[in-house]
Amino acid sequence: MNDGRGFSVVQPAAHTLSAVDGLSALLVDYHLRTESEKGRPVADAAALPDRYRLETEDPDHAFADARVLVALEEGGTAAGCLVVTAPVDGLVEIKRLWTDPASRGRGAASALLDAALAHAARSGAHTVRLSVWRWRTGAISLYERFGFAVTESWDERAELVCMERAVAGGSRPSRPDRHVGEGS
């Protein structure tokens, strides 16, 4: 899928994630930034907690039961990524949405979300959920534009905002129903 902004969204074939140019670097950047924002900065990928380091070193194994979508620049380098879990009882979860800071503002995240929602519909899911750190206000706004609404938390971590939306129809409402902080 090409969005006309210089990149396309692809789902790499099984066992080829490690070969996607720039994907590991995106995952490293995501985890290093997240650990720093949580107040636990680490020097490099080798110092990440084991489960996160595995994602950066062997994404094929770490995401074996999920779909990984990658936004590629025209030259084939990863500009963004997103993971969609396999459906369980009609529910899929979006994880690891991240775009290269140099590529932001060009629609990569929106294209990845569009592709993830289309995948969720094809997989028979009726609900898509995600969690996002409270301080990532830009991401929260993006999710709200896509029709995600804050919901009761399923995660014990206090700083996570849990959001979900129905898959049916696949269209985004023009205005979010609820903003972070309302009714909380």
Summary of the structure (lengths in Angstrom):
residues: 184
radius of gyration: 15.8
end to end distance: 38.2
largest distance: 45.5
contacts: 523
relative contact order: 0.14
helix: 33%
strand: 26%
